[in-house]
Amino acid sequence: MTVKIDMDGPVALLTLRNPPNNHLGVGTISALADAFDAADADPAVRSILLRSEGRVFCAGADLVNANPVADPLPPGARSPFYMAAARLFGVQTPVVAAVQGAAVG
């Protein structure tokens, strides 16, 4: 599991769990968006705290492990990575990030 969800009263604690650098791939971005959706759907949740394990908050996209960002796409097609990432902008619940180390991309 690359994203852990814990509830602490009205706060949803979301933890990126891909140390040491917490690179983001399609699966991690989708799991994070799913967690945001779950928090939005819970009327008891009033805020989301986004944090990560390891010494780096997030070192950006995972371009090494066959990430679709680097794969050629046909004209007019949209990257699955960016489609998943766009879901993050739909969260209605306030999000606070506890950032340690680098935060890239």
KAPE-V374450 format. One record per run of one state. SS is the DSSP state (alpha for helix, beta for strand, coil for the rest). FROM is the first residue (numbers start at 1). LEN is the number of residues. If there is no record, write none. Layout:
# KAPE-V374450
SS/FROM/LEN, SS/FROM/LEN
This chain:
# KAPE-V374450
coil/1/2, beta/3/6, coil/9/2, beta/11/6, coil/17/7, beta/24/1, coil/25/1, alpha/26/16, coil/42/5, beta/47/6, coil/53/5, beta/58/1, coil/59/2, beta/61/1, coil/62/18, alpha/80/11, coil/91/3, beta/94/4, coil/98/5, beta/103/1, coil/104/2
